[in-house]
Amino acid sequence: MIEEHELKSIPYGIADFKDFSEINLYYVDKTRFIRNIEKKGKFLFFIRPRRFGKSLFLSMLE
């Protein structure tokens, strides 16, 4: 059985990848999409709900 102190938390409201990487939080790796983004046009429009990881994804790319 997993102890409560070993469980990872959900990164609610964290938008800076540097801060995120220092804390033991869940992260969905989206690096496989980088190639698709590079193939697209110069301007991208991310349509996702609030708190869906848009800023964190852009911070990770930076």
N, C-alpha and C positions, 0 to 999 in steps of 0.2 A: 504494500500500500504506500502511496506517495504522501509524504509529510507535507503539511501546509506551507512550511517555509521553503520547500523545494519547488513549489508551483510557480510558474511564470505568470506575470500579470499582463493585462492587455494595455498597450501603450495609448491610452486615451488622451488626446490633446498634445502629444509630443510631436513636434514637427522638425526637429533638428536631429539629423542622423548621428552626429557626434555625441550628443547627450544620450541618444537612444542606445548607442553601442556600448556605453559604459554601464548601463543598467540591465539586469536580467529580465528582459521583456520578450513577448512573442513578436516575431517579425516574419512576414511573408516575403520571401525573396522574389523580386520581380525583375531581376537582371536579365532574364531571358527575353524581355520585351525591349531591351536597349537596341538590338538590331532592327526591330520593326520601327522604332522611333527614328533612328538614323536614316531609314529609307523614306520616311514621310517628308512632307514639305517643311518649309522653314518655320512655320507657326503651327503650334499644336493647341488644341482646346480640350482639356480634361473635364469631361462631364461625369461627375460622381457625386454622391450625397455628401453632406457635411461629415467630417470626422472619418473619411474613408481612406486616408493615407496619401492624398495628393501632394501635400507639402513635404511630407516625409520622403516620398518617392523622388521628388525633385531635389531635395537635400542630399539624398543618397547619390543621385547622378552627379551632383556638383562635386 
